[in-house]
Amino acid sequence: MNQPSEPDIPAYEPEDVDLNDPSLYLNRELSALAFQRRVLHEALDERNPLLERVRFLAIVTRNLDEFTMKRIGGLKQQIEADVTETAPDGRTPEEQLEAVHETLRPMLATQARCYRDAIRPALAAEGIEILDYDDASTTEQSELRTYFEESVLPTLTPLSFDPAHPFPFISNRSLSLAVLTRHPNAEDPTFTRIKIPPNRPRLVQLGNETRYVLLEEVIRANLDLLLPNVEIVDTALFRLTRNAEVRRNQEIAEDLIDMVEDVLEQRRFASVVRMELAPDADPRIRSTLATQLGLDEREIYDLAGPLDYRDFAELTDLDRPDLSLDEWTPQPHPRLNGRRQQSFGTPDTTDPSVFRRIQDGDILLHHPYHDFTDTVQRFLSAAAEDPDVLAVKAAIYRTASDSQIIQSLITAAENGKQVAVMVELKARFDEQNNLEWVRKLEENGIHVAYGTVGLKTHTKTALVVREEDDGVELYSHIGTGNYHSETAKGYVDLGLLTADRDIGRDLTKVFNFFTGPSLDEEFRELLIAPVTMRQKFTRCIRREAQHAQAGRPARIVAKVNGLEDPAIVAELYRASMAGVDIDLIVRDICRLRPGLDGISENISVYSLVGRFLEHSRIFYFENGARAEPTAEDDWGEPEYYIGSADWMTRNLDYRVEAVAPVTSPEIQRQLRFNLELVLSDNRKLWEMDSDGEYHQRYPDDGERVISAQDILMREALKAGRSDDLAAGIPGDYPLAAELCVVGDGEHQPTASATQSESATDTGGATAADRASSDPDATDGEPSEVTDGGNPEEILSTYSDQWYVPDSVVYNYTVRTPDGERRYRKTKAGVTDLLERLYSDTE
């Protein structure tokens, strides 16, 4: 397949719809904060084990810190540069910044209230107490004072601000205590900053019990030892967040390493974009900090509580299984484990190498259900040690601080193999770690590429070149996640191990670009950004619109981390208006508004938030798969893709990304099952409405709870113990002829489509409920479709041609004249289809 030779498909252009209308697009920053509200919900949700709620309390702090550093920092830079260009939703940078502060402030207040009113009392009820200093006993206070004097005080450096001392530098995200002191006979108090030492335990344990006092409270209560002979006028806890959007022009940087080191240094001293401050702080503390740090009032967040909850994650290590989720250990892959199976499940007693197993057929890896060490690490370790391997190449975006992946590459070089590594120095917040790995790799004689001018390298790929009896073979790994053994335990990611020669050749071109002068613009199989990926995805979306217009089945399911690119959003709107059914599983940012009458009523947007971070990218295009193509047609087979790219402008235009087609029927079946399972989830899945608000799906009373991540863990356990290579697809979740349709069951309505449908779908809503919430129905009056036909009349006229399916996604099924089924979500969609299929034949 030579992608550029594929003919362009013209866009479906609906009448009377302006796809540049800002009202069709949600704001990126507010959408990102909506995701953080869903993360915060995991701390609020009493159905979660208590220590899991504590873990999410810490995650929210980390996530919102990064959002503030990157997004608020970026908006401030735009404002300072007098940028007035509006975002796709019509907001200027100033308007966006105002909206962000208005949204973020109550979220942080909710987090603090959650800790104060829910988490802390619940912990105390379970014998895990976080005490105020004054609530400790006299004996305990004495022990704390001794601990402070011996183990904390020597680490502290009080920094005063007065005519003899400049205002102190305050580091990013450090927790600080502001202290006002007054010398005897002095009129004005002195401001002093005391940094809460990060190298001392934040939760100071009392004896051997699970009773703690926060370190800042210990310091506050013993300031007389640190600041003797002065009056303590007042104290207040505060915390700063600095801008992380510090950049230098790569075009004029002589050395990329020097540039990155300079950026890291600048980031330490970057401007402050937010200050969290105790709400009862003395006005003199508040004004001193605001003036010296250049903060306006909206950048000061008055927050009660500990301010920084990241350290509370330590509590999740307590041996309290009754308060925690069941532990999860990633499992061996059934194709790579000790059972030594061949393609059809027959045990292979010859113990073939990992390369032989890949030759037997492509292998889909699914982390953290499959063990990263036993799969990806094993692949690269085998390459390092195998005498027949000629070369190993890898692209590293993020990796662990003690990375065994890096060690395997070093070992490969020591064993005489050609090793080339692309390390992306501009991976945000991992720059320092990556710099250290670059130096270590180069010390071992490995050629390292640091990145490319104007582009980030985000692809997660590795290539092994091996000499075999019938010539040189290429073994490729295409992943959706980083080569990072720690995040692989908590991020849901996919990887494809393949010996497909065309994919290997494409990867060879990509790696040549990292060290050579230019990026090829023609690839056989891979979708490569920024040269072919946007074109190919656009073509796939438009092709589905063509199928829908021709009356053929048309369907798109995409699972991504973000959907931000306005051009892709517009293409999806066009496809929806052409009649394509679209389900989008978008973890984080989503600009698209589903359920807009006449525009996106065929689109649903979901987000899954669970114990693992959903990070995999899957793309499904039906391509007329349920129709009957002729011999001349180039459609009829569904297309699946996985890879590193989201549908965001940065991924499609400003990063090097790789997305691979999946052609193995068995792996397609696994991907399809994963998509179905997520869309069937009634425990952790959220659905977006047309206003951009998300609502979590709940099971009905007595209904089976479906948690996609829990089911995948159980299935990974079963697969690791089974000789059946199909294990991983549970028998009690049958795959039907349609994505997201359960079995072959159907329910005929007994009366009108909106009044008497009583079948309950597996998502917990009755068909009547679904009809009443149909965006095509307003105030009880049916909307007009096609040439003005009444939906009730059309549904009644063709009552034998449609029914209500057992589905969590679809509300209607239409029987076509050739015996096929078409699934629709809305009344407008089904009535339009019925007219197109049957009105011309009567």
C-alpha positions in Angstrom: 0.0 0.0 0.0 1.6 3.2 -1.2 -0.4 5.8 0.7 0.2 8.9 -1.4 -1.2 7.1 -4.5 -4.6 6.7 -2.9 -7.1 9.1 -4.5 -8.4 12.0 -2.4 -12.0 11.8 -1.3 -14.0 15.0 -1.4 -15.4 16.2 1.9 -19.1 15.8 2.5 -20.4 19.4 2.5 -23.7 19.8 4.3 -26.0 22.7 3.5 -26.7 25.5 5.9 -24.0 24.5 8.4 -21.0 26.7 9.1 -18.3 24.4 10.5 -16.3 27.5 11.5 -19.0 28.5 13.9 -17.2 28.8 17.3 -20.2 27.4 19.1 -19.5 24.0 17.6 -16.1 23.8 19.5 -15.4 23.3 23.2 -12.5 25.1 24.8 -9.4 23.1 25.1 -8.4 24.3 28.6 -11.9 23.9 30.1 -12.2 20.5 28.5 -8.9 19.5 30.2 -10.3 20.7 33.5 -13.4 18.7 32.9 -11.2 15.6 32.8 -9.6 16.6 36.1 -13.1 16.9 37.6 -13.7 13.3 36.6 -10.4 12.3 38.2 -11.4 14.2 41.4 -14.6 12.3 41.4 -12.6 9.1 42.1 -11.6 10.7 45.4 -15.2 11.7 46.1 -16.7 8.4 45.1 -17.6 6.4 48.2 -17.8 3.2 46.2 -14.0 3.3 45.9 -11.8 1.8 48.7 -10.7 4.5 51.1 -7.0 4.3 50.3 -7.8 4.4 46.5 -9.6 7.7 47.2 -6.5 9.0 49.0 -4.4 8.0 45.9 -6.7 10.0 43.6 -6.5 13.0 46.0 -2.8 13.0 45.4 -3.2 12.5 41.7 -5.4 15.5 41.4 -2.8 17.7 42.9 -0.1 16.5 40.5 -2.4 16.8 37.5 -3.6 20.3 38.4 0.0 21.4 39.1 1.0 20.3 35.6 -2.1 22.0 34.1 -1.3 25.2 35.8 2.4 25.2 34.8 1.7 24.4 31.2 -1.6 25.8 30.3 -2.0 28.8 32.6 1.6 29.6 32.0 1.1 29.5 28.2 -2.0 31.7 28.4 -0.1 34.3 30.4 2.7 34.3 27.9 0.2 34.9 25.1 -1.4 37.8 27.0 2.0 39.3 27.8 2.8 39.1 24.0 -0.5 40.9 23.2 -1.8 37.9 21.3 -5.5 38.5 20.6 -6.2 35.6 18.2 -9.1 33.6 19.3 -9.3 29.9 19.9 -11.7 27.7 17.8 -14.3 28.3 20.5 -14.0 32.1 20.0 -12.3 33.0 23.2 -9.2 35.3 23.4 -6.3 34.3 25.7 -7.5 36.7 28.3 -11.0 35.3 28.2 -9.6 31.8 28.4 -7.5 32.7 31.4 -10.4 34.2 33.2 -12.5 31.1 32.6 -9.8 28.8 33.7 -9.4 30.6 37.0 -13.1 30.6 37.5 -13.2 26.8 36.9 -10.1 25.8 38.7 -10.8 27.7 42.0 -13.9 25.7 43.0 -12.2 22.4 42.0 -9.3 23.0 44.4 -11.9 24.0 47.1 -13.7 20.8 46.5 -10.5 18.8 46.8 -9.8 20.5 50.2 -13.3 19.9 51.4 -13.1 16.3 50.3 -10.1 15.8 52.5 -11.4 17.7 55.4 -15.0 16.5 55.5 -14.7 13.0 54.0 -11.2 11.5 53.7 -9.7 12.5 57.0 -12.7 11.5 59.1 -13.0 8.2 57.2 -9.3 7.5 57.8 -9.7 8.3 61.5 -12.6 5.8 61.7 -10.3 3.2 60.4 -7.5 3.9 62.8 -5.4 6.1 60.5 -5.4 9.5 62.2 -3.9 12.7 60.8 -3.9 14.9 63.9 -3.6 18.6 64.5 -0.5 19.3 66.6 -2.7 20.4 69.5 -4.6 17.1 69.4 -1.5 15.1 70.2 -1.0 14.2 73.8 1.5 16.0 76.0 3.9 13.1 75.8 3.6 13.0 72.0 4.2 16.7 71.7 7.3 16.4 73.7 8.5 13.6 71.4 7.7 15.7 68.4 9.6 18.7 69.8 12.6 16.4 70.3 12.3 15.1 66.7 12.1 18.6 65.4 15.1 19.8 67.3 17.3 16.8 66.3 16.1 15.9 62.8 14.3 18.8 61.2 15.7 22.1 62.6 19.2 21.5 61.2 17.7 21.2 57.7 15.8 24.5 57.8 17.1 27.8 56.5 14.9 30.8 57.5 15.1 33.5 54.8 14.0 37.0 56.0 13.0 39.9 53.8 14.0 43.3 55.2 16.3 46.2 54.2 19.3 44.0 54.7 18.0 40.9 52.9 16.5 40.6 49.5 13.2 38.8 48.9 14.1 35.0 48.9 13.8 32.8 45.8 11.0 30.4 46.3 11.1 27.2 44.2 8.3 25.8 42.1 5.7 23.7 43.9 7.6 23.9 47.2 5.5 24.1 50.4 6.5 27.1 52.5 5.6 28.7 55.8 5.4 32.5 55.9 6.2 33.9 59.3 5.8 37.4 60.6 8.1 38.1 63.5 8.7 41.3 65.6 11.8 42.1 67.5 11.4 43.8 70.9 10.8 47.5 70.5 10.5 47.2 66.7 7.4 48.7 65.1 7.1 46.7 61.9 7.2 42.9 61.7 9.7 41.1 59.5 8.6 38.6 56.8 10.5 35.3 56.9 10.0 32.3 54.5 10.7 28.8 55.8 10.7 26.0 53.2 9.1 22.8 54.4 12.0 20.4 53.7 11.0 17.8 51.0 13.7 15.4 52.3 11.9 14.9 55.6 8.7 12.8 55.9 5.7 15.0 55.4 3.6 12.7 57.6 5.4 12.5 60.9 4.5 9.2 62.6 3.6 9.1 66.3 5.3 6.0 67.8 4.6 2.8 65.9 0.9 3.6 65.3 -0.8 4.9 62.2 -1.2 8.3 63.8 0.5 11.3 62.1 1.1 15.0 62.4 1.9 17.0 59.3 5.5 18.2 59.2 4.4 21.9 58.7 2.4 21.7 61.9 5.5 20.4 63.8 7.6 23.2 62.4 4.9 25.8 63.2 4.5 24.6 66.7 8.3 24.8 67.4 9.2 28.0 65.8 10.6 29.3 69.1 13.5 26.9 68.6 14.2 28.1 65.1 13.5 31.8 65.6 14.4 32.6 69.2 14.1 36.0 71.0 11.4 37.3 68.6 7.6 37.5 68.8 5.8 35.2 66.4 3.1 37.5 65.1 1.4 35.2 62.5 2.1 32.3 60.2 0.6 31.1 57.0 1.2 28.1 54.7 1.6 28.9 51.0 2.7 27.2 47.8 3.8 28.6 44.4 3.4 27.2 40.9 5.7 28.6 38.2 5.4 28.7 34.5 6.8 25.7 32.7 6.4 27.2 29.2 10.0 28.3 28.8 11.5 27.8 25.4 14.4 28.8 23.2 14.4 29.0 19.5 15.8 25.7 18.2 16.7 27.3 14.9 19.4 29.4 16.5 20.4 27.0 19.3 23.9 25.7 18.5 23.5 22.6 20.6 20.2 21.0 21.6 21.6 19.7 24.9 22.8 23.2 25.8 19.3 24.5 24.9 17.5 22.0 27.0 19.8 22.6 30.0 19.1 26.3 29.6 15.4 25.7 29.5 15.6 23.7 32.7 17.5 26.5 34.4 15.1 29.1 33.2 12.1 27.1 34.4 13.5 27.2 38.0 13.2 31.0 37.9 10.1 31.3 35.7 7.3 33.6 36.6 4.8 32.6 39.2 1.3 31.8 37.8 -0.5 30.7 40.9 -0.2 30.9 44.7 -2.1 28.8 47.1 -2.4 30.5 50.5 -4.0 29.7 53.8 -7.3 31.7 53.9 -6.6 33.2 57.3 -3.2 34.7 56.4 -2.4 38.0 57.8 -3.0 40.7 55.2 0.7 41.8 55.5 1.8 38.3 54.5 -0.6 38.3 51.6 0.4 41.7 50.3 4.1 41.0 50.6 3.9 37.8 48.6 1.6 39.3 46.0 3.8 42.4 45.5 7.2 40.6 45.4 5.9 37.8 43.2 4.0 40.0 40.8 0.6 38.3 41.4 -2.8 39.8 40.8 -5.7 38.8 43.0 -7.2 36.1 40.7 -3.9 34.2 40.8 -4.1 33.9 44.6 -6.1 30.9 45.7 -7.3 30.9 49.3 -7.4 27.3 50.4 -7.8 25.6 53.7 -6.0 22.4 54.4 -2.6 20.9 53.6 -2.4 22.6 50.2 -0.3 19.8 48.7 -1.7 16.3 48.8 1.0 14.5 46.8 2.7 13.2 49.9 -0.5 11.6 51.1 0.0 8.8 48.5 2.4 7.3 51.1 -0.7 6.1 53.0 -1.5 3.8 50.1 1.5 1.7 51.1 -0.1 0.8 54.4 -0.8 -2.9 54.9 -4.6 -2.4 54.8 -6.0 -4.6 52.1 -9.4 -4.0 53.5 -9.1 -0.3 52.5 -7.4 -0.9 49.1 -8.1 -2.3 45.7 -6.9 -5.9 45.2 -3.3 -5.9 44.2 -2.6 -6.4 40.5 0.5 -8.1 39.1 0.9 -7.9 35.3 0.7 -11.3 33.7 2.8 -13.1 31.2 1.5 -13.0 27.6 0.0 -16.3 26.5 2.0 -16.2 23.3 5.3 -15.5 25.1 5.0 -17.4 28.4 6.5 -20.7 29.5 3.7 -22.7 27.8 5.5 -22.1 24.5 2.4 -22.1 22.4 2.4 -22.0 18.6 -0.1 -20.1 16.6 -2.9 -22.5 17.2 -2.3 -23.3 20.8 -0.2 -26.4 20.4 2.6 -26.5 23.0 6.0 -26.2 21.5 8.6 -28.2 23.4 11.5 -26.8 21.4 11.3 -23.5 23.3 11.5 -21.1 20.3 12.9 -17.6 20.6 10.8 -14.5 20.9 11.6 -13.9 17.2 10.2 -17.3 16.2 7.0 -16.5 18.1 6.7 -13.3 16.3 7.2 -15.1 13.0 4.4 -17.4 14.0 2.0 -14.4 13.9 1.7 -10.8 15.1 1.4 -10.4 18.9 -0.7 -7.8 20.6 0.6 -6.6 24.0 -1.8 -5.0 26.4 -0.3 -3.3 29.4 -0.6 -3.3 32.4 -2.5 -6.6 31.9 0.6 -8.0 30.2 3.9 -7.7 32.0 6.1 -5.1 30.3 9.3 -6.8 31.5 8.2 -10.2 30.0 7.2 -8.7 26.7 8.8 -5.4 25.5 11.9 -5.7 27.7 12.2 -9.4 26.8 12.1 -8.4 23.1 14.9 -5.9 23.4 17.0 -8.1 25.8 16.8 -11.0 23.4 17.9 -8.7 20.6 20.9 -7.6 22.7 22.0 -11.1 23.4 21.1 -12.9 20.1 24.3 -13.4 18.0 22.2 -13.3 14.8 20.9 -9.7 15.5 22.7 -7.2 13.4 21.1 -3.9 14.6 18.8 -2.5 17.3 17.1 0.9 17.0 14.7 2.5 19.5 12.9 5.8 20.0 12.7 6.9 23.6 10.3 9.6 24.7 10.2 8.8 28.4 11.8 5.9 30.3 12.4 4.9 33.9 15.3 6.3 36.0 16.7 2.8 36.3 15.7 1.7 32.8 16.4 -1.8 31.8 15.5 -0.8 28.3 18.6 1.5 28.2 20.7 -1.2 29.7 19.7 -3.7 27.0 20.7 -1.1 24.3 24.1 -0.7 26.0 24.5 -4.5 26.2 23.6 -4.7 22.5 26.4 -2.3 21.7 28.8 -4.1 23.9 27.9 -7.3 21.9 28.9 -5.7 18.6 25.5 -4.8 17.3 24.8 -1.5 15.5 22.7 0.5 18.0 20.9 3.8 17.2 18.7 5.5 19.7 16.5 8.5 19.4 16.1 10.2 22.8 13.6 13.1 22.8 15.2 15.8 25.0 12.1 18.0 24.9 9.8 15.5 26.6 8.2 17.8 29.1 9.2 17.3 32.8 11.5 14.4 31.7 14.2 16.5 30.2 16.7 16.1 33.0 16.2 12.3 33.1 16.6 12.0 29.4 19.8 14.2 29.4 21.3 11.7 31.8 20.5 8.8 29.6 21.9 10.5 26.6 25.2 10.9 28.3 25.3 7.3 29.5 24.4 6.0 26.0 27.1 8.1 24.4 29.7 7.0 27.0 29.0 3.5 25.8 29.7 4.4 22.2 26.0 4.4 21.1 24.9 6.9 18.4 22.2 9.1 19.9 19.9 11.5 18.1 18.5 14.2 20.4 15.5 15.2 18.5 14.6 17.1 15.3 14.3 20.8 14.7 10.7 22.0 14.9 9.3 18.6 15.8 9.0 16.5 18.9 9.6 12.8 18.4 6.7 11.1 20.2 6.6 7.8 18.3 7.1 4.7 20.5 8.9 2.3 18.2 11.7 -0.2 18.1 13.3 -2.1 15.2 15.5 -5.3 15.4 17.4 -6.4 12.3 18.3 -10.1 12.4 20.2 -12.4 10.0 18.3 -15.6 9.3 18.6 -18.6 7.1 16.5 -17.0 4.3 17.9 -13.5 4.6 17.7 -10.5 6.8 14.4 -10.2 8.8 13.0 -7.1 10.4 11.1 -7.3 13.7 9.2 -4.2 14.8 7.5 -3.0 18.0 4.9 -0.2 17.5 3.5 1.0 20.8 1.0 3.5 22.2 3.0 4.0 25.4 6.5 4.8 26.5 9.4 2.4 27.1 8.9 3.0 30.8 8.7 0.0 33.1 7.0 1.9 35.9 4.3 3.7 34.0 3.6 0.4 32.2 2.3 -0.8 35.5 -0.4 1.9 35.7 -1.0 3.0 32.1 -3.3 1.1 29.7 -1.2 0.8 26.5 -1.0 -1.4 23.5 1.9 -2.7 21.5 2.3 -4.7 18.3 5.2 -7.1 17.8 5.3 -7.9 14.1 7.6 -9.3 11.5 5.7 -7.6 8.7 8.4 -6.6 6.3 6.6 -3.5 5.0 6.2 -2.1 8.5 9.9 -2.9 9.1 10.9 -1.0 6.0 8.8 1.9 7.0 10.4 2.0 10.4 13.8 1.9 8.8 12.9 5.1 7.0 11.7 6.8 10.2 15.0 5.9 12.0 17.0 7.1 9.1 15.2 10.5 9.4 16.3 10.8 13.0 19.9 10.7 12.0 19.6 11.9 8.4 18.6 15.1 6.7 14.9 14.6 5.8 11.8 12.5 6.4 10.5 10.4 3.5 6.9 11.2 2.4 6.0 7.7 1.2 5.3 4.7 3.4 3.9 1.3 2.7 1.9 0.6 5.8 2.6 3.0 8.7 0.8 6.3 9.1 3.6 8.7 9.9 3.1 12.3 11.2 3.7 14.9 10.1 3.8 13.6 6.5 1.0 11.1 5.8 -1.1 10.6 9.0 -3.4 13.6 8.7 -4.1 12.8 5.1 -4.8 9.1 5.8 -7.1 9.7 8.8 -9.0 12.4 6.8 -9.5 9.9 4.0 -10.7 7.2 6.3 -13.3 9.5 7.8 -14.5 10.7 4.4 -14.7 7.2 3.1 -17.1 6.3 5.9 -19.2 9.3 4.9 -19.3 8.0 1.3 -20.4 4.6 2.5 -23.2 6.2 4.6 -24.4 8.3 1.6 -24.4 5.1 -0.5 -26.6 3.4 2.1 -23.8 1.1 3.2 -22.9 0.5 6.9 -20.7 3.2 8.1 -19.0 3.3 11.5 -16.1 4.9 13.3 -14.9 4.1 16.8 -11.8 5.9 18.0 -10.1 5.6 21.4 -7.7 8.5 22.0 -6.3 10.6 24.8 -7.3 13.8 23.2 -9.5 15.1 20.4 -8.4 18.7 19.9 -7.6 19.2 16.2 -10.4 21.5 14.7 -10.0 20.0 11.2 -10.5 16.5 12.4 -13.5 17.6 14.5 -15.0 19.2 11.4 -14.5 16.0 9.4 -16.3 14.0 12.1 -19.2 16.5 12.1 -19.4 16.1 8.3 -19.4 12.3 8.6 -22.1 12.4 11.3 -24.3 14.6 9.0 -23.7 12.1 6.2 -25.1 9.3 8.5 -22.0 7.7 10.0 -22.3 6.3 13.5 -19.4 7.5 15.5 -18.3 6.6 19.0 -15.4 8.5 20.5 -13.6 7.3 23.7 -11.6 10.3 24.7 -9.9 10.2 28.0 -9.0 13.9 28.3 -9.4 17.0 26.0 -12.3 16.9 23.5 -13.3 19.9 21.5 -16.2 18.1 19.7 -19.8 18.6 21.0 -21.9 15.4 20.5 -25.6 15.3 20.2 -26.1 18.6 18.3 -29.3 18.5 16.4 -28.6 18.1 12.7 -24.9 18.1 13.2 -23.6 15.5 15.6 -26.6 13.5 16.7 -24.8 10.4 15.4 -21.8 11.0 17.6 -21.3 9.9 21.2 -18.3 10.9 23.4 -17.2 8.8 26.3 -14.4 8.9 28.9 -13.2 6.1 31.1 -11.5 7.0 34.4 -10.3 4.0 36.5 -7.5 2.7 38.6 -5.2 2.6 35.4 -4.7 5.7 33.2 -6.3 5.0 29.8 -3.5 5.8 27.4 -4.0 3.5 24.4 -5.0 4.7 20.9 -7.3 2.5 18.7 -8.9 3.5 15.5 -11.7 1.5 13.8 -13.2 2.3 10.4 -15.9 -0.1 9.3 -15.3 0.5 5.5 -18.5 -1.2 4.4 -17.6 -4.4 6.2 -21.2 -5.6 6.6 -22.1 -4.9 3.0 -21.5 -7.0 -0.1 -18.7 -5.5 -2.3 -18.3 -6.5 -5.8 -15.0 -7.8 -7.2 -14.2 -4.2 -8.4 -14.7 -2.6 -5.0 -11.8 -1.7 -2.8 -13.8 -1.8 0.4 -15.5 -4.4 2.5 -12.9 -5.1 5.1 -12.8 -3.2 8.4 -9.6 -1.3 9.2 -8.0 -1.1 12.6 -5.0 1.0 13.7 -3.0 1.5 16.9 -0.2 3.9 17.6 1.2 6.8 19.5 -0.9 9.7 18.0 -3.9 11.4 19.3 -6.3 13.5 17.2 -4.6 16.7 18.3 -2.9 19.3 16.1 0.4 18.8 17.9 0.4 15.1 17.1 -0.6 15.4 13.5 1.5 18.4 12.5 4.3 19.0 15.0 5.4 15.6 16.2 6.9 12.5 14.7 4.3 9.8 15.3 3.7 6.3 14.1 0.4 4.5 13.8 0.3 0.9 12.4 -2.5 -1.0 10.7 -3.6 -4.2 12.4 -4.5 -6.9 9.8 -4.4 -10.1 11.9 -8.1 -11.2 12.3 -7.3 -12.5 15.8 -5.8 -9.2 16.9 -8.6 -7.3 15.3 -11.0 -9.4 17.3 -9.1 -8.5 20.5 -9.2 -4.8 19.7 -12.9 -5.0 18.9 -13.5 -6.7 22.2 -11.7 -4.0 24.0 -13.7 -1.3 22.3 -16.9 -3.1 23.0 -16.0 -3.7 26.6 -15.2 0.0 27.3 -18.5 1.1 25.7 -20.3 -1.4 27.8 -18.8 -0.2 31.1 -21.4 0.9 33.6 -19.0 1.5 36.5 -16.3 3.9 35.4 -17.5 5.3 32.0 -18.7 8.9 31.6 -20.7 10.2 28.6 -20.6 13.8 27.4 -23.7 15.8 26.6 -23.9 18.5 24.0 -22.9 21.2 26.5 -19.7 19.5 27.3 -20.8 18.2 30.6 -20.1 14.6 31.6 -22.4 12.2 33.4 -21.2 8.9 34.8 -23.0 5.8 33.8 -24.4 3.7 36.7 -25.9 0.2 36.7 -29.6 -0.2 37.5 -30.5 -1.9 40.7 -29.7 -5.6 40.4 -28.0 -5.1 37.0 -24.6 -6.7 36.5 -21.7 -4.2 37.1 -19.4 -4.1 34.1 -16.0 -2.6 34.9 -13.8 -2.8 31.8 -10.5 -2.7 33.6 -11.5 -5.3 36.2 -12.7 -7.7 33.5 -9.5 -7.3 31.5 -7.5 -8.1 34.7 -9.5 -11.2 35.2 -9.1 -12.3 31.6 -5.4 -11.7 31.7 -5.2 -14.0 34.7 -7.2 -16.7 32.8 -5.2 -16.3 29.7 -1.9 -16.7 31.5 -3.1 -20.0 32.9 -4.7 -21.4 29.7 -3.4 -23.2 26.7 -6.1 -21.5 24.6 -4.7 -18.6 22.7 -8.2 -17.1 22.4 -8.2 -16.6 26.2 -8.6 -12.9 26.9 -12.0 -12.7 25.3 -14.5 -13.9 28.0 -17.2 -16.4 27.0 -19.9 -14.5 28.9 -19.4 -11.3 26.8 -20.2 -12.6 23.3 -19.2 -10.7 20.3 -22.1 -9.9 18.0 -22.3 -8.8 14.4 -22.1 -5.2 15.6 -19.8 -3.3 17.9 -21.6 -2.7 21.2 -24.6 -4.9 20.5 -25.1 -7.6 23.0 -26.0 -11.0 21.5 -28.7 -11.3 18.8 -31.6 -10.3 21.0 -34.2 -7.8 19.9 -37.3 -6.2 21.4 -40.3 -5.2 19.2 -42.0 -2.1 20.5 -45.6 -2.7 21.5 -46.8 0.8 20.8 -45.3 4.0 19.4 -41.6 4.4 19.4 -41.7 7.0 22.1 -44.5 5.9 24.4 -44.5 2.2 25.0 -41.1 0.8 24.4 -40.2 -1.0 27.5 -37.1 -3.0 26.7 -34.3 -2.3 29.1 -30.8 -2.1 27.5 -27.7 -3.2 29.2 -26.7 0.3 30.0 -29.6 0.7 32.4 -31.9 2.9 30.3 -35.2 1.8 28.8 -35.9 2.5 25.2 -38.6 4.9 26.4 -36.0 6.7 28.4 -33.7 6.9 25.4 -36.5 8.2 23.2 -37.4 10.9 25.7 -33.8 12.1 25.8 -33.5 12.0 22.0 -32.1 15.3 20.9 -34.5 15.2 17.9 -37.5 15.4 20.3 -38.2 18.8 21.7 -41.1 19.5 24.2 -42.8 16.3 23.1 -43.1 17.4 19.5 -41.4 15.2 16.9 -38.9 16.9 14.6 -39.0 16.8 10.9 -36.6 14.6 9.0 -35.7 14.2 5.3 -38.6 15.8 3.3 -40.7 16.7 6.4 -42.0 13.3 7.3 -43.4 12.8 10.8 -41.1 10.4 12.7 -44.0 8.7 14.4 -45.7 8.0 11.1 -42.5 6.7 9.5 -41.8 4.4 12.4 -45.4 3.1 12.3 -45.4 2.7 8.6 -42.2 0.6 8.6 -42.8 -1.1 12.0 -41.7 -4.5 10.6 -38.4 -3.1 9.4 -37.0 -1.8 12.8 -36.7 -2.9 16.4 -35.0 -2.0 19.6 -31.7 -3.9 20.1 -30.0 -5.1 23.2 -27.3 -2.4 23.2 -25.7 0.1 25.4 -25.1 2.4 22.5 -27.8 2.0 19.9 -31.5 2.7 20.4 -32.8 1.4 17.0 -32.0 -1.3 14.5 -33.3 -1.3 10.9 -33.6 -4.4 8.8 -32.4 -3.7 5.3 -34.1 -5.2 2.2 -31.1 -7.5 1.7 -31.4 -8.9 5.3 -28.6 -6.8 6.9 -29.0 -4.8 10.0 -28.2 -1.0 10.4 -27.9 0.4 13.9 -28.9 4.0 14.8 -28.7 6.1 18.0 -31.4 8.6 17.3 -35.0 8.8 16.1 -33.9 11.2 13.3 -31.3 8.7 12.2 -33.6 5.7 12.1 -36.4 7.5 10.3 -34.1 9.0 7.7 -32.7 5.5 7.1 -36.1 3.9 6.8 -37.2 6.5 4.2 -34.0 6.1 2.2 -34.2 2.3 2.2 -38.0 1.8 1.7 -39.8 4.9 0.4 -38.4 4.6 -3.1 -39.3 0.9 -3.3 -43.0 1.3 -2.7 
